[in-house]
Amino acid sequence: MKYANFETLKSNIDFSKVYEAKQSYANKLLVVYILENGTDTNRVGVSVSKKVGNSIVRHRLARLIRESFRLHSHEVLKGFDIVIVARAGLKGKNYFETESALLHLLKMHKLIK
C-alpha cells in the first residue's frame, strides 16, 4: 500500500534486511529498527506478535502505529526502511501514548527534522 508520504514494507526479505542492520532503539511500548534504503521515500513495516494479544488487539495496535506515523510522516527524514515492533506493554494504550512512544524513538534515531 502507498500512502502520501511513505510506502509499506510487505515481504519477509525486506523485514529481515532491516532487522539484520541492527540499528534499533526501544522503549517500554515499541522497538524501532531503521536501515537506509537509498531512495527518496520511506518504507514502513509494522509488526505485532501473537504474544501481544488476539487478532483484534493486534490489528488495532497496528492501525494506531500506522496512523501515528502517517500523521508525522512529513517530519521524518526520507530514505529509510523503518520497522516498528509493538511490545506487550502497548496493549490497552490509547493513540496519544502510542504516538508519544513512536516520536520518542524516531527522535532517538534522529529521523525527525
C-alpha positions in Angstrom: 0.0 0.0 0.0 1.2 3.5 -0.7 0.4 6.4 1.5 1.0 10.1 0.6 4.5 10.2 2.2 5.6 6.6 2.6 5.1 3.1 1.4 4.7 -0.1 3.4 7.1 -3.0 3.8 5.5 -6.3 3.0 7.9 -9.1 2.2 9.8 -11.1 4.9 13.0 -10.4 3.0 12.6 -6.6 3.4 11.8 -7.0 7.1 14.9 -9.3 7.6 17.2 -6.8 5.9 16.1 -4.1 8.4 16.4 -6.5 11.4 19.9 -7.6 10.3 21.2 -4.0 10.2 20.8 -4.0 14.0 20.1 -0.2 14.3 17.4 -0.1 16.9 16.1 1.8 19.8 13.4 0.7 22.2 11.2 1.9 25.0 8.5 0.1 27.1 6.0 0.2 24.3 7.8 -0.1 20.9 11.0 -1.1 19.2 12.1 0.8 16.0 14.6 -0.6 13.6 16.0 1.5 10.7 18.0 1.0 7.6 18.9 3.4 4.8 17.2 2.3 1.6 18.9 4.7 -0.9 15.7 6.1 -2.3 13.8 9.3 -1.6 10.9 7.6 0.1 10.4 5.9 3.4 9.1 2.4 3.7 7.4 1.4 6.9 6.5 -2.0 8.3 4.6 -2.7 11.4 5.0 -6.0 13.4 2.7 -7.1 16.2 3.4 -10.5 17.7 0.8 -13.0 18.8 2.2 -12.6 22.3 0.7 -9.1 22.4 -2.9 -10.3 22.1 -5.6 -11.8 19.9 -6.1 -10.7 16.2 -8.5 -7.9 17.2 -6.0 -6.4 19.6 -3.0 -6.8 17.2 -4.8 -5.2 14.3 -5.9 -2.2 16.5 -2.3 -1.7 17.6 -1.0 -1.9 14.1 -3.6 0.7 13.0 -2.6 3.0 15.9 1.1 2.7 15.0 0.5 3.3 11.3 -1.7 6.3 11.9 0.8 7.8 14.3 3.5 7.5 11.7 1.2 8.8 8.9 0.3 12.0 10.8 4.0 12.7 11.4 5.5 11.4 8.2 6.1 14.9 6.8 8.5 15.5 9.7 10.5 12.3 9.2 13.7 12.3 7.1 13.4 10.5 3.8 15.3 7.4 2.5 14.8 4.9 5.3 13.2 1.5 5.8 11.6 1.6 9.2 10.2 -1.4 11.1 8.1 -0.7 14.2 7.6 -3.6 16.6 4.8 -3.4 19.2 5.7 -4.7 22.7 3.2 -6.3 25.0 3.1 -3.1 27.1 1.3 -1.3 24.2 -1.8 -3.4 24.7 -4.5 -1.2 26.2 -2.7 2.1 25.5 -4.5 4.9 23.6 -3.5 6.8 20.5 -1.7 9.6 22.3 0.5 7.2 24.3 1.3 5.3 21.1 2.2 8.5 19.3 4.4 9.7 22.1 6.3 6.4 22.2 6.8 6.4 18.4 8.0 10.1 18.3 10.4 9.4 21.2 12.1 6.6 19.3 12.2 8.5 16.0 13.9 11.3 17.8 16.4 8.9 19.3 17.2 7.7 15.7 17.5 11.4 14.7 14.9 10.9 12.0 12.7 13.8 13.0 13.5 17.1 11.1 
